[in-house]
Amino acid sequence: MIVPVIMNLKGNLEMNLSARLGTAANMGELDDPKRRRKTILGNLALLQVQGIVVACVAAVLVVFLSFIVPNPSSPASSVGLNNTMHLTLRATRPLPINKGLPKSGLIEFVMVAASSMLSACMASVILGSFMCFLVVLCRHYGRDPDNIAPPVASFLGDLVTLSLLAGISSVLINWVNTLLPLIIAILVICSAAACGVVVRRNDVVRDLIWQGWIPLFGAMVISSGTGIVLDMFASRYPGFPLLAIVISGLPGSVGSIFISRLSTSLHAAASHFSHSRDTGPSSRLVMVALFLVTVPLEVLFLVILHFFGWIHLPIVFAISSLAFFCCTAWLSLIVARSLTHYLWSKGLDPDMYALPIHSALMDLIGQLLLVLCFVLVTFLGVKL
């Protein structure tokens, strides 16, 4: 259950960073070397604080949910993601099979918290540095960061964070009954406090430390729902996890591009900044273009899955999944536009507030529509 939460968390934080830096770059605020250095260092410190705090709260939330969501009585009855840790614990310290899977407790919580916070900390250093470099590089070569940085942040955030979470938890599980996870958790929290001091002393990002927490925690709650959906249906429908990543991730990426472009345009208009986008394509034309980009990518993905035999794709199911994907992609763009304009009208910066909510919503909506697709083709008698 914590996998979608952590992946969505890091993707949101890096997308927020890319959106803020993209707006700053297009407004010319990164052209001065001294200001650029202060902006980048302040944003990297802020990224550490946000990532570690929300990862800790996410660990509390998923452990709490583990008491609510029932676990199977036998490991053989399900291969859901929330059983991964339980199965590993069984391998480390065998339990009688008739007692079922162990309930989450203090040891499991410390293990999950240490793994998630350390993953968030390391991912913030790696991804944050890369995103800053990418935005500066785009500015140097005259490319618009709004078209490049958000989707890169989205897919790299998922890939790097999931890899780090898997690697770190696989190592720490061997010391689950020792003080090592607790020591790591304490050290990571201390590093977050130190980064908080750095942010407070940086006048460029000082005010940002109090902003954006509500959408981050809101996105975390929504992602928990996504984790429950994935946990419930990953073992029920073959190939569900493979399809779920793309049906929610790709529409979320194009939506993040749209939000970043709209936010930069709104900031430029508000500051009367002369920007080339003022004479650019209309938002409706941008929506159509982004939508048309995603459809061939989804078709290519389905072809690859079928070619390598990773999933059985009857023609009815392939057509249905493509139709549901198109609905998700178009809905993502509509939500992106409506959410950005609504937040702006309320005086809230879309660079801080829109991306987390939009990303989490599209993850949940995409997976729910995929469940509906599986239910529909099963009802039609298609054998999957």
PAKOLTOR-378159 format. One record per residue (C-alpha): residue number from 1; x, z, y; residue in one letter. Coordinates in pm, 1 decimal. Example, Ala and Ser with C-alpha at 12.3 -4.5 7.8 and 13.67 -1.06 7.14 Angstrom:
% PAKOLTOR-378159
SITE    n      east        up     north  res
SITE    1    1230.0     780.0    -450.0    a
SITE    2    1367.0     714.0    -106.0    s
This chain:
% PAKOLTOR-378159
SITE    n      east        up     north  res
SITE    1       0.0       0.0       0.0    m
SITE    2     290.1      54.1     236.2    i
SITE    3     429.0    -299.0     192.8    v
SITE    4     178.7    -477.2     424.3    p
SITE    5     197.9    -186.6     670.8    v
SITE    6     576.7    -200.6     707.5    i
SITE    7     589.1    -581.3     705.9    m
SITE    8     320.0    -604.8     970.2    n
SITE    9     485.3    -329.2    1172.6    l
SITE   10     823.5    -498.4    1194.8    k
SITE   11     672.7    -840.1    1251.7    g
SITE   12     469.1    -696.7    1539.1    n
SITE   13     763.1    -520.0    1699.6    l
SITE   14     988.3    -825.5    1685.7    e
SITE   15     707.2   -1050.8    1808.4    m
SITE   16     644.7    -811.9    2097.4    n
SITE   17    1015.3    -821.6    2177.0    l
SITE   18    1026.3   -1200.9    2161.6    s
SITE   19     715.6   -1229.0    2380.9    a
SITE   20     858.1    -990.6    2644.6    r
SITE   21    1194.8   -1164.4    2647.5    l
SITE   22    1029.3   -1507.5    2645.5    g
SITE   23     827.5   -1416.1    2954.4    t
SITE   24    1137.2   -1271.4    3120.8    a
SITE   25    1339.1   -1583.5    3037.2    a
SITE   26    1076.1   -1822.6    3170.8    n
SITE   27    1047.8   -1612.9    3485.6    m
SITE   28    1426.0   -1636.5    3538.2    g
SITE   29    1488.9   -1264.3    3486.0    e
SITE   30    1755.7   -1323.0    3220.3    l
SITE   31    1967.8   -1558.3    3430.5    d
SITE   32    2158.7   -1274.6    3595.5    d
SITE   33    2420.8   -1141.4    3344.3    p
SITE   34    2395.9    -778.6    3455.7    k
SITE   35    2016.6    -774.8    3444.1    r
SITE   36    2019.0    -961.0    3112.8    r
SITE   37    2252.1    -705.5    2955.2    r
SITE   38    2041.1    -414.4    3075.5    k
SITE   39    1719.0    -579.6    2958.6    t
SITE   40    1851.9    -658.9    2612.2    i
SITE   41    2010.0    -318.1    2548.0    l
SITE   42    1700.6    -137.0    2674.1    g
SITE   43    1469.1    -345.2    2455.3    n
SITE   44    1685.2    -290.2    2146.9    l
SITE   45    1678.1      87.8    2202.3    a
SITE   46    1300.6      71.8    2255.6    l
SITE   47    1266.2    -126.2    1933.1    l
SITE   48    1441.5     150.7    1740.5    q
SITE   49    1212.4     419.6    1880.9    v
SITE   50     894.6     225.0    1809.8    q
SITE   51     999.4     115.8    1460.6    g
SITE   52    1107.7     459.0    1337.6    i
SITE   53     809.5     646.4    1483.4    v
SITE   54     548.8     407.5    1347.1    v
SITE   55     725.1     385.6    1008.3    a
SITE   56     708.8     763.9     978.4    c
SITE   57     339.7     769.5    1066.9    v
SITE   58     278.8     481.6     823.9    a
SITE   59     434.2     685.6     543.2    a
SITE   60     198.9     974.1     622.0    v
SITE   61     -98.7     739.0     625.3    l
SITE   62     -28.7     562.1     295.2    v
SITE   63      44.9     887.4     112.0    v
SITE   64    -286.9    1020.3     242.6    f
SITE   65    -461.8     702.3     127.6    l
SITE   66    -304.3     737.6    -216.7    s
SITE   67    -521.6    1046.2    -269.6    f
SITE   68    -834.8     853.3    -170.2    i
SITE   69    -780.2     520.4    -347.0    v
SITE   70    -804.9     583.2    -723.8    p
SITE   71    -509.2     491.3    -942.2    n
SITE   72    -549.4     352.2   -1293.4    p
SITE   73    -507.6     602.0   -1573.6    s
SITE   74    -250.6     384.4   -1748.8    s
SITE   75      34.0     172.8   -1614.3    p
SITE   76     -66.6    -113.4   -1839.2    a
SITE   77    -407.2    -146.7   -1680.6    s
SITE   78    -282.9    -270.9   -1344.9    s
SITE   79      17.2    -418.1   -1173.2    v
SITE   80     -99.9    -334.7    -821.2    g
SITE   81     162.6    -276.8    -556.9    l
SITE   82      80.9      89.4    -506.7    n
SITE   83     183.0     154.2    -868.5    n
SITE   84     537.5      22.5    -820.2    t
SITE   85     671.9     358.6    -713.8    m
SITE   86     479.4     545.3    -982.6    h
SITE   87     614.2     315.6   -1254.4    l
SITE   88     969.0     363.5   -1123.9    t
SITE   89     922.0     739.8   -1118.6    l
SITE   90     798.0     726.2   -1476.7    r
SITE   91    1114.0     539.6   -1575.1    a
SITE   92    1329.3     798.0   -1395.6    t
SITE   93    1154.3    1110.2   -1520.9    r
SITE   94     918.9    1022.9   -1811.8    p
SITE   95     577.0    1176.9   -1817.8    l
SITE   96     334.8    1209.1   -2105.6    p
SITE   97     116.9     898.1   -2106.4    i
SITE   98    -201.6    1092.5   -2152.6    n
SITE   99    -149.6    1261.2   -1816.0    k
SITE  100    -177.6     932.6   -1631.1    g
SITE  101      14.8     842.2   -1317.7    l
SITE  102     155.9    1120.7   -1098.6    p
SITE  103     -24.7    1208.0    -779.0    k
SITE  104     157.7    1169.6    -450.2    s
SITE  105     318.7    1490.1    -329.1    g
SITE  106     597.3    1616.2    -104.9    l
SITE  107     872.9    1449.1    -307.2    i
SITE  108     694.6    1113.3    -300.4    e
SITE  109     621.1    1148.2      71.7    f
SITE  110     985.5    1220.0     161.2    v
SITE  111    1092.5     927.0     -54.8    m
SITE  112     845.7     686.1     109.4    v
SITE  113     921.0     816.6     460.4    a
SITE  114    1298.0     791.1     417.8    a
SITE  115    1276.7     439.9     271.0    s
SITE  116    1037.1     307.4     535.0    s
SITE  117    1214.8     465.0     834.7    m
SITE  118    1561.8     356.3     722.4    l
SITE  119    1428.1       5.8     654.7    s
SITE  120    1271.1      -4.9    1001.0    a
SITE  121    1592.0     122.3    1160.7    c
SITE  122    1816.8    -133.9     993.3    m
SITE  123    1569.1    -417.3    1043.4    a
SITE  124    1547.9    -334.0    1414.9    s
SITE  125    1924.4    -369.2    1451.1    v
SITE  126    1941.9    -696.0    1257.4    i
SITE  127    1623.3    -865.2    1376.4    l
SITE  128    1630.4    -729.4    1732.0    g
SITE  129    1983.2    -855.1    1790.6    s
SITE  130    1898.2   -1194.3    1643.9    f
SITE  131    1581.2   -1231.3    1852.5    m
SITE  132    1769.5   -1146.1    2173.3    c
SITE  133    2034.7   -1403.0    2084.1    f
SITE  134    1768.0   -1663.3    2003.9    l
SITE  135    1582.4   -1618.2    2334.4    v
SITE  136    1904.3   -1635.2    2537.5    v
SITE  137    2009.0   -1945.1    2341.8    l
SITE  138    1672.9   -2112.4    2405.6    c
SITE  139    1704.3   -2039.4    2776.9    r
SITE  140    2058.8   -2176.4    2785.2    h
SITE  141    1957.1   -2507.3    2627.4    y
SITE  142    1633.0   -2543.3    2823.9    g
SITE  143    1395.8   -2474.9    2534.1    r
SITE  144    1080.5   -2267.6    2572.5    d
SITE  145    1124.5   -1939.4    2378.5    p
SITE  146     746.1   -1901.8    2354.5    d
SITE  147     734.5   -2197.6    2113.9    n
SITE  148    1022.6   -2080.3    1894.7    i
SITE  149    1076.4   -1703.9    1899.9    a
SITE  150     735.1   -1560.0    1790.1    p
SITE  151     701.6   -1746.8    1457.6    p
SITE  152    1069.3   -1688.3    1379.0    v
SITE  153    1018.1   -1316.5    1448.7    a
SITE  154     710.6   -1316.2    1225.9    s
SITE  155     859.1   -1469.4     912.7    f
SITE  156    1203.6   -1312.3     951.6    l
SITE  157    1042.5    -973.1    1009.8    g
SITE  158     856.3   -1003.5     680.1    d
SITE  159    1153.0   -1135.2     482.5    l
SITE  160    1423.4    -900.5     613.5    v
SITE  161    1206.2    -588.9     618.9    t
SITE  162    1068.9    -643.0     269.3    l
SITE  163    1420.1    -707.6     134.5    s
SITE  164    1554.4    -393.3     302.1    l
SITE  165    1259.4    -184.1     184.6    l
SITE  166    1301.4    -305.2    -173.6    a
SITE  167    1677.6    -249.8    -173.7    g
SITE  168    1675.4      90.1      -4.5    i
SITE  169    1391.7     230.8    -215.0    s
SITE  170    1553.8     100.3    -534.0    s
SITE  171    1869.3     293.0    -448.0    v
SITE  172    1701.5     610.7    -319.9    l
SITE  173    1472.3     637.9    -622.3    i
SITE  174    1775.7     747.1    -823.3    n
SITE  175    1806.9    1052.9    -596.0    w
SITE  176    1434.8    1118.5    -556.9    v
SITE  177    1467.9    1479.1    -678.5    n
SITE  178    1761.6    1559.3    -448.7    t
SITE  179    1799.4    1634.0     -78.0    l
SITE  180    1940.2    1288.3       1.4    l
SITE  181    1606.9    1127.2     106.7    p
SITE  182    1532.6    1427.0     332.0    l
SITE  183    1879.0    1410.6     491.0    i
SITE  184    1839.5    1037.8     555.9    i
SITE  185    1497.0    1092.4     712.0    a
SITE  186    1634.9    1362.7     945.6    i
SITE  187    1931.6    1145.6    1050.7    l
SITE  188    1704.0     849.1    1125.5    v
SITE  189    1473.5    1069.6    1334.8    i
SITE  190    1777.9    1194.3    1531.6    c
SITE  191    1881.8     834.9    1597.8    s
SITE  192    1531.5     762.2    1728.8    a
SITE  193    1560.9    1058.0    1967.8    a
SITE  194    1897.7     930.5    2093.0    a
SITE  195    1754.0     582.9    2150.6    c
SITE  196    1464.2     743.6    2337.9    g
SITE  197    1714.3     898.7    2581.1    v
SITE  198    1875.5     556.7    2632.6    v
SITE  199    1536.2     400.7    2708.3    v
SITE  200    1448.6     673.9    2959.0    r
SITE  201    1771.9     602.3    3148.2    r
SITE  202    1709.1     227.6    3162.3    n
SITE  203    1495.3     136.2    3463.7    d
SITE  204    1403.9    -205.5    3318.2    v
SITE  205    1224.1     -71.3    3007.8    v
SITE  206    1166.5     292.2    3108.3    r
SITE  207     791.3     252.1    3150.5    d
SITE  208     752.7      57.8    2825.4    l
SITE  209     821.8     363.0    2611.1    i
SITE  210     472.9     492.7    2695.1    w
SITE  211     301.4     155.0    2648.0    q
SITE  212     189.8     -32.2    2338.8    g
SITE  213     149.7     266.0    2105.2    w
SITE  214    -226.9     226.4    2070.5    i
SITE  215    -211.3    -134.9    1944.8    p
SITE  216      78.9     -49.2    1713.2    l
SITE  217    -108.7     239.0    1552.3    f
SITE  218    -428.6      34.5    1550.8    g
SITE  219    -245.6    -248.6    1375.7    a
SITE  220    -104.3       3.7    1128.0    m
SITE  221    -454.2     124.4    1037.2    v
SITE  222    -576.7    -234.3     995.9    i
SITE  223    -271.4    -316.3     782.5    s
SITE  224    -354.8     -21.0     560.4    s
SITE  225    -685.1    -192.4     489.0    g
SITE  226    -490.5    -508.3     409.0    t
SITE  227    -274.1    -307.9     169.2    g
SITE  228    -581.1    -174.7      -8.2    i
SITE  229    -719.2    -529.4     -45.0    v
SITE  230    -387.2    -648.9    -185.6    l
SITE  231    -370.6    -348.3    -417.1    d
SITE  232    -722.3    -409.6    -549.4    m
SITE  233    -704.7    -784.6    -605.6    f
SITE  234    -336.6    -856.0    -683.8    a
SITE  235    -394.1    -788.8   -1053.3    s
SITE  236    -752.6    -914.8   -1066.1    r
SITE  237    -682.2   -1271.4    -951.3    y
SITE  238    -369.8   -1457.6   -1073.7    p
SITE  239    -157.3   -1588.9    -787.7    g
SITE  240    -337.6   -1383.2    -524.4    f
SITE  241     -19.4   -1230.6    -369.8    p
SITE  242     146.5   -1573.4    -342.0    l
SITE  243    -150.3   -1728.3    -163.7    l
SITE  244    -220.7   -1419.3      47.8    a
SITE  245     117.2   -1438.6     221.6    i
SITE  246      56.8   -1790.8     352.0    v
SITE  247    -316.6   -1778.9     419.5    i
SITE  248    -258.7   -1487.2     656.8    s
SITE  249     101.5   -1541.0     767.7    g
SITE  250      88.8   -1903.1     883.9    l
SITE  251    -230.3   -1870.2    1094.8    p
SITE  252     -86.3   -1548.8    1237.2    g
SITE  253     231.2   -1732.7    1338.1    s
SITE  254      53.2   -2010.6    1527.2    v
SITE  255    -167.9   -1748.6    1691.0    g
SITE  256     142.6   -1561.5    1807.7    s
SITE  257     279.2   -1880.7    1964.3    i
SITE  258     -49.9   -1929.7    2147.5    f
SITE  259     -58.3   -1570.0    2271.5    i
SITE  260     300.9   -1589.2    2393.7    s
SITE  261     234.5   -1913.4    2584.0    r
SITE  262     -85.0   -1780.5    2739.9    l
SITE  263      82.2   -1454.4    2839.7    s
SITE  264     371.2   -1633.3    3011.4    t
SITE  265     125.8   -1855.5    3199.2    s
SITE  266     -75.9   -1554.4    3314.1    l
SITE  267     236.1   -1367.4    3427.5    h
SITE  268     361.6   -1675.1    3612.9    a
SITE  269      28.0   -1727.8    3785.8    a
SITE  270       5.5   -1361.3    3884.2    a
SITE  271     351.3   -1364.7    4043.8    s
SITE  272     299.8   -1708.1    4202.8    h
SITE  273     602.6   -1827.3    4008.3    f
SITE  274     642.5   -2204.0    4001.9    s
SITE  275     648.4   -2287.2    3633.9    h
SITE  276     648.9   -2621.8    3462.9    s
SITE  277     370.2   -2510.3    3230.2    r
SITE  278     125.7   -2524.7    3519.1    d
SITE  279     113.9   -2901.9    3471.2    t
SITE  280     139.1   -2881.6    3094.4    g
SITE  281    -131.9   -2937.3    2835.2    p
SITE  282    -456.8   -2744.0    2848.8    s
SITE  283    -508.9   -2445.5    2624.9    s
SITE  284    -766.6   -2636.8    2418.5    r
SITE  285    -518.6   -2918.4    2354.1    l
SITE  286    -253.5   -2662.7    2254.2    v
SITE  287    -501.1   -2504.1    2011.6    m
SITE  288    -573.3   -2839.8    1846.6    v
SITE  289    -202.5   -2924.8    1822.8    a
SITE  290    -113.6   -2588.2    1666.7    l
SITE  291    -402.3   -2618.1    1421.5    f
SITE  292    -297.4   -2967.5    1312.9    l
SITE  293      57.0   -2844.8    1251.8    v
SITE  294     -54.8   -2580.0    1002.7    t
SITE  295    -268.7   -2798.7     774.6    v
SITE  296      14.5   -3019.3     635.1    p
SITE  297     224.5   -2706.2     580.1    l
SITE  298     -50.0   -2546.8     371.7    e
SITE  299     -91.9   -2867.4     168.3    v
SITE  300     284.5   -2877.4     111.0    l
SITE  301     281.6   -2513.9       0.6    f
SITE  302       5.4   -2576.0    -252.9    l
SITE  303     188.2   -2883.3    -385.7    v
SITE  304     506.9   -2678.7    -431.7    i
SITE  305     317.8   -2403.3    -614.0    l
SITE  306     160.7   -2658.8    -847.7    h
SITE  307     482.7   -2856.1    -899.6    f
SITE  308     686.1   -2553.4   -1008.4    f
SITE  309     400.2   -2411.9   -1214.5    g
SITE  310     387.8   -2083.7   -1025.2    w
SITE  311       9.6   -2088.8   -1014.9    i
SITE  312    -271.4   -2278.0   -1186.7    h
SITE  313    -449.0   -2489.5    -923.0    l
SITE  314    -768.7   -2664.2   -1036.0    p
SITE  315    -877.2   -2929.5    -786.3    i
SITE  316   -1187.9   -2734.3    -684.9    v
SITE  317    -981.6   -2424.9    -614.3    f
SITE  318    -716.4   -2622.1    -422.2    a
SITE  319    -981.1   -2780.5    -197.8    i
SITE  320   -1159.4   -2449.4    -147.7    s
SITE  321    -839.5   -2262.4     -60.6    s
SITE  322    -744.7   -2533.3     189.3    l
SITE  323   -1089.6   -2511.3     349.3    a
SITE  324   -1066.0   -2133.0     379.9    f
SITE  325    -713.8   -2168.2     518.7    f
SITE  326    -838.7   -2405.4     790.3    c
SITE  327   -1108.5   -2155.0     881.6    c
SITE  328    -846.7   -1879.5     905.4    t
SITE  329    -611.8   -2089.1    1120.2    a
SITE  330    -881.9   -2193.0    1367.3    w
SITE  331   -1019.9   -1840.6    1381.1    l
SITE  332    -667.0   -1713.9    1453.2    s
SITE  333    -639.3   -1938.7    1758.7    l
SITE  334    -982.7   -1839.4    1886.8    i
SITE  335    -905.4   -1469.5    1845.2    v
SITE  336    -566.4   -1519.9    2014.6    a
SITE  337    -720.3   -1680.9    2322.6    r
SITE  338   -1010.4   -1437.6    2353.8    s
SITE  339    -793.5   -1129.1    2297.1    l
SITE  340    -526.0   -1239.0    2545.9    t
SITE  341    -772.2   -1308.9    2825.9    h
SITE  342    -968.1    -990.6    2756.3    y
SITE  343    -660.1    -769.4    2767.4    l
SITE  344    -537.0    -939.7    3083.4    w
SITE  345    -873.6    -883.7    3249.8    s
SITE  346    -838.7    -511.1    3169.6    k
SITE  347    -494.4    -493.3    3326.1    g
SITE  348    -308.4    -470.6    2992.5    l
SITE  349       1.1    -678.7    2922.6    d
SITE  350     -71.2    -919.9    2632.3    p
SITE  351     300.3    -917.2    2543.8    d
SITE  352     261.2    -551.9    2444.7    m
SITE  353    -101.7    -527.1    2331.1    y
SITE  354    -223.3    -860.3    2193.5    a
SITE  355      29.8    -949.6    1923.0    l
SITE  356       2.9    -635.5    1703.1    p
SITE  357    -377.6    -636.5    1695.2    i
SITE  358    -396.2   -1012.3    1638.5    h
SITE  359    -135.3   -1011.2    1361.1    s
SITE  360    -296.8    -722.2    1173.2    a
SITE  361    -644.8    -869.2    1208.9    l
SITE  362    -535.9   -1207.1    1074.6    m
SITE  363    -362.8   -1044.9     777.3    d
SITE  364    -683.4    -862.4     689.5    l
SITE  365    -919.4   -1151.5     763.4    i
SITE  366    -698.1   -1399.1     577.1    g
SITE  367    -689.5   -1186.5     264.0    q
SITE  368   -1063.6   -1117.2     276.6    l
SITE  369   -1134.2   -1489.9     306.2    l
SITE  370    -898.9   -1551.8      14.0    l
SITE  371   -1094.3   -1298.5    -192.5    v
SITE  372   -1411.5   -1483.7     -96.3    l
SITE  373   -1247.9   -1809.9    -207.4    c
SITE  374   -1161.6   -1663.5    -549.6    f
SITE  375   -1512.5   -1522.1    -585.3    v
SITE  376   -1667.7   -1857.9    -492.7    l
SITE  377   -1467.7   -2068.6    -738.8    v
SITE  378   -1518.4   -1808.9   -1011.8    t
SITE  379   -1892.9   -1825.3    -945.6    f
SITE  380   -1875.4   -2206.7    -979.6    l
SITE  381   -1728.3   -2157.8   -1326.5    g
SITE  382   -1373.8   -2270.9   -1247.9    v
SITE  383   -1121.8   -2115.2   -1485.9    k
SITE  384    -819.0   -1981.1   -1297.6    l
